């Protein structure tokens, strides 16, 4: 392996860097002069930015800016189960010096200059002060190899938009030695300069190739920009740069265009409410500085003539944009967009809402209408869904362009920096395939799941469920157009349920005169409370009807329900397959256990938690919680509650956890020996909160258990990761790693007990791994035990006969939170808490 490092070597090297950084704090103030507008260096990694102060205690080395979540008792973090294989990753190795001393300066502008582009121009006017060896982040941080004659100096520069003289103040804050984590910020800032040198432009948070835009004419025009995501960080294999191809969808339509469209559609009376519903939550990109913002509200009481108190005195938005960005606002009567400050802004003390002008905001992303258009989505996928061969080709060409650019080479050489030309190799392992256990015969060893097949439908078709249920009292409600489909549906459902061990009684079929929402609800209310299952066959995906049915069934009647769109059961050649999946869903919602795996640990409870924002209840999110109740991890206790902030969310999580321990005791007569929590929905900006607050609340709940205290394992599960892995199949041909692939060296982090798991088999595009970060471990398990259990749990999601990307309890928690946040908008009946009613 040409460039790979063993984990022990990488980890010790990383810890030495952390310790050196901690020691260097006595002679530096690493976080002085932080800017509220400092650019983040990697997607979703805000809490790990070197500019954020670290907390004290076991969670981190003091003031290194990196949260150390690796449990103190853990020594070895590398597993040894599985077949070894060599993969390449989307990481390039950074060659860096070990002897440079960097001078760091804090930069202020008077009067204040908002535009980072303009700030760079002003600094450039006095570049001779620094020689060529300086890096300015465009906001307030400047680093140079040359120490200026004065530690606090002021120079004047002229703004070219209005020829005003700007005073620029430079204050020396500290010297940054090699090994300090402030170096990582410098490397990432230099990388941003590199991207600009090769012609990439900043759109939002990432850089895109301005010459790569592909235009699609539908929906007023959508531009697809190919970009690159880069993030330089300390890993077990040294300092590496993650690099991946990304895409940005920018529409020609502005927010003002959307507002005018809504006005033309609904008229003046309903305009404001309709406009808010249309735009709230959407992401826009400002066309004057390419920054992105998420819309919180529309302020109809203000317009661009609004005067606010700026740092240089009172000024209107019209004059402000002209002065700062040389932009003329045409419509002076348009309302203003309101956006909440970002986490970075809040950390800097900015709490007021941000006001934007709609005509200067381009709409980004895809609308629901676009996503529902199959042909349009196919065009998007043809451009943006890259297979491993194309992705590796893009990465290799990108690095070739980078290394071949004379400006990049010159600047990198000044700092004695360089990148490897090839992608970093890694030794990974593939875990053994699992056996799928059907029926309740303890002597049945199960059937091996062929991992390359994508699913194990063949292994379960025609076989009895692990634990079947009877559905004797059920009702079918349908509109008049669905009558011809119902008999075939019921007959076929009976045919497939029998072999599964599910006895299906004769349903009561209720046909409505029309398919209006009110008609469905009226008939639903008449259904006797003794009914076990209600099936509604509807003509289309009308959201109002679906939400109303689910709300009535889940919150008021407390009955399991299945909503089926008629076209799903309209194709006779597909009916057997469709009815098999529907039959499994119906049975599972009533407590059936469709299949199982061999789970060796005894008396263990597994917990999943995830959240979903409720777009209707402003400022509130639903938190879904599920906990296993049996040995085979196939029975679940489910709860959901609303929260307005992180503290409230974590408090609800702890409360549900206490309830789950009580329920486990009721079912098993004892508390679990071990509790393994899989916490999903945690961005890097939340890891510190989960570590410092949420974990402590869970531990406090365990302390309240008395003399028998379960051992706790707390794992953060992250789906949005930068890492990608490829398996070479000869020459320049690559494919995806197989399901069950574990990566726990080189690209993992020295401050964490973490590993990547590829659990799925994908037929198109590049498979995305899932990151597991174990922040508490009292189990005394070996690393491979954690890895094997995580992989086993990806098989146990009953809505899909195959492996999924996250452990089943995480997906169940998400489904519960999603149903609550998008359809119910309130907590479901507690009567349903012992079933998977939300599948």
Secondary structure, 3 states (H helix, E strand, C coil): CCCCCCHHHHHHHHHHHHHHHHHHHHHCCCCCCCCCCCCCCCCCCHHHCCCCCCCCCCCECCCCCCECCCCCCCCCCCCCCCEEEEEEECEEEEECCCCCEEEEEEEEEECCCCCHHHHHHHHHCCHHHCCCCEEECCCCEEEECCCCCCCEEEEEEECCCCCCEEEEEEEEEEEEECCCCHHHHHHHHHHHHHHHHCCEEEECCEEEECCCCEEECHHHCEEEEEEEEEEEEEECCEEEEEEEEEEEEEEEEEHHHHHHHHHHHHCCCCHHHHHHHHHCCCEEEECCCCCEEECCEEECCCCCCCEEEECCEEEEHHHHHHHHHCCCCCCCCCCEEEECCCHHHHHCCCCCCEEEEHHHEEEECCCHHHHCCHHHHHHHHHHHCCCHHHHHHHHHHHHHHHHHCHHHHHHHHHCCCEECCCCCEEEEEECCCCEEECCCCCCCCCEECCHHHCCCHHHHCCCCCCECCCECCEEEEECHHHHHHHHHHHHHHHHHHHHCCCCECCCEEEECCCCCHHHHHHHHHHCCCCCCEEEEEECCCCHHHHHHHHHHHHHHHCCEEEEEEHHHHCCHHHHHHHHHHHHHHHHHHCCCECCECCCCCCCEEEEEEEEEECCCCCCCEEEEEEEECCCCCCCEEEEEEEECCHHHHHHHHHHHHHHHHHHHHHHHCCCCCEEEEEECCCCHHHHHHHHHHHHHHHHHHHHCCCCCCCEEEEEEEECCCCCCEEEEEECCEEEECCCCEEECCCCCCCCCCEEEEECCCCCCCCCCCEEEEEEEECCCCCHHHHHHHHHHHCCCCCCCCCCCCCCHHHHHHHHHHHHHHHHHCCCCCHHHCCCCCCC
